[in-house]
Amino acid sequence: MTRDAPPEVLSSRLGYLLKHTYLRLTEESARALAPHGIDGRELAVLAVLDAHDELSQLEAAGKLGIDRTTMVGLIDALEGKELVERRRSPKDRRKNIVQLTSAGREGLRDAESARQEMERRFLAPLSSTDAAHLIRTLQSLVGVPTGVGQASDSA
């Protein structure tokens, strides 16, 4: 799909540029993840669950910065796809934890690979140095502590 150039009056406005970059990125992400049967939000949930041993839905929602109701819907969808399961916590019987199934771990690995490849293509107009710098700059703007995450995952 060919895109019109931004109106000249908007071509240097940060909000316009960030919004339209985000829209293009989400389109590309949806295309890359569609063969894996998940979307970007579901991939984020799988990644957070994989990165922690035992998280409740509420704890995972907190790490992702989303509300409880949205998280319940995401976990329900992932459970329906047999990618996650809810279990009673052995440490606290009042708490249910959410964990990846073996299919969830495999799906995460495959979808993560597709995401990384999509991001590499998306950032291809930039040099690898510029792409890494963009990631570090965005991390700084959203308050990610220095040294967290790897720009090479996205570059």
N, C-alpha and C positions, 0 to 999 in steps of 0.2 A: 504494500500500500504506500503510495507516495503521499508525502505530507507537505502542506503549504508551509512556507517560511513564516515565522511569527511576524505579526505586524511590527514594523520598525519601531514604533513608539513603545512597544512592550519588550523588545528583544534584549534589553539589558536589565529588566526588572527581575529581581531575585525570586519573588513569589511566582511569577509567571513561569520562569525557567524551571524552578523546582517542581511546580505542579505538573507541567507537561513532561518533564523527565520522569516523574513518578508514574504518570499515566502510561507512557511508553514502556517503562520497566514492568508494570503490572500486566500489560498486554503480553509482553514477551514471556514473563514468568508463567502466566496462565497457559500459554501455548506449550512451553517446555514441560510443565507438570501434568498436563492433561493426559498423556499416555500412562501416567503413573496413578491416575485416579484420585489425585488430591489437589488441593489448591495451596497457595502460599501460606495462608493462615494455618492450615492443617500441618504443613511441613514445619512451620515454626513450633507448633505444639509438640510434634514428634521430636524435634531437635532438643527442645528444653527438657522433655521427659527423659530422653536418652542421656542428657548431660548430668542428671541427678539420680541418685539411687532410689529415693522414695519421696515422691511429691504427691500431695493431695491435689484435687482439682483446684481448690482455692489457692494453694501455694503456687501452682503452675500459672494460674491466672495472674497472680501478683507479679511473677517474674516476667510475664508477657505484657503486663499493663493493660489487661482487658477485664471487663466486668464478669461477675459470676455467671450470669445468665448466658452470655455469649460463650463462656468456657464450657458450660454444661452442653450446649448445642454442639460445640466442636468435639468434645469427648464422646457424646452420643454418636455423632457421625463417624468418628474414627473407630469406635467400638463396633458399629454396624459394619464397617469394612474389615473388621477383625484385625486392626492394626494396634489397638490398645485394649487393655482389660483393667477393670476396677477390682481391687482386692482389699480386704481388711488388713490394716497395718498390724504386723506382729508386735510392734512396740507400743501401739496405742489403739486398743480395740474400738474406740469411738471414731477413729479416722479411717477413711478409705483412701488408698493410694492408687495412682494410675500408673501403669507400666506398659512398655511396649511388648507386644507379642513377638514371636520369632518372625512372623510375616511383617510386623511393624518395623523391626530392625532392618530387614531386607529392603522393605519399601523406602525407608529413610535413606539407606545407603544409595539406592538407585535414584531416588528423587533428588538427593543432595548432589549427586554427580550431574544430573540434568540441570539443576540450578546453577552450579558452578560453571558449566559450559555456556549456559545462557548468559550469565553475567560476563563471562569472558568475551562473548560475541558483542554484547551490549556495549562494553567498554572498549572494544576494538579501535574506535576512532582515536583513542588516547594512547600515548606510549605507556608501557608498563609502569614507568616511573610516575607519570601523571595520574594513571589509574590508582596506584597505591597512595599517592598524595591525596587524591579526591576522597578515598575511603578514610584516610586518617583525618582529613579536614571535617568530613561529615561526622565521624566519631567524636571529634572535639566539640562540634556544635550540639550534639545530643547528649554530651556528658559521659561518654564512655571513657573510663580511666585509661591512661596511657599504657600501651602494651597489651591491652585486652583484645582478643580476636586477632585474626591475621589478615592483613590486606591482601595477601597472596590468594586467599580463598575466593576473593572477588575480582582479582585482577587477572 
